[in-house]
């Protein structure tokens, strides 16, 4: 069973940057499609970005396009989310997740890391 552990969250001023990491243990990391989701207080969890097994195909929610970059290092079994020009509305708990196939649902989740952006 794959375990996912996020890190890198914190408090940052608007316009600042953070890089989130998600380390995976167990399973074959290189086989999985990976994604980032977030959940703000009082809101449902929403998709942020995803990347295929090789890192060649990325998808983003419109609100983060041009500001966030998802990437992965299969040798290090780690997923990243570089977040630039952060806005207060980016404040949320960020979760990484994996999907077993390119068209499969995300089925395994980390515990989340808090990102707070002050205005």
C-alpha angles and dihedrals in degrees: 000000000000119000120201124201122187126204140165102070123133148123118308136165121249110278093030131115139237134179118213122202131198119196119200127206125187127018126048105299095191091062096059134088106226133205147179123225132177138203123201122199111284093006136100122257110271135198115253108172144334138198132197124237095274099039092243097114122051131175129193138187109249094247093065102036111127092016106059128052125194119203141157140209108206093188089058093038089230136135122203138198116194109199119194132176090020119201131203089250088063089069108121146105107280121213131189119214140180135219123201095222143019091262099030127111120256104262109168124057139187124229094257137242125237120240117188122184117193123206 
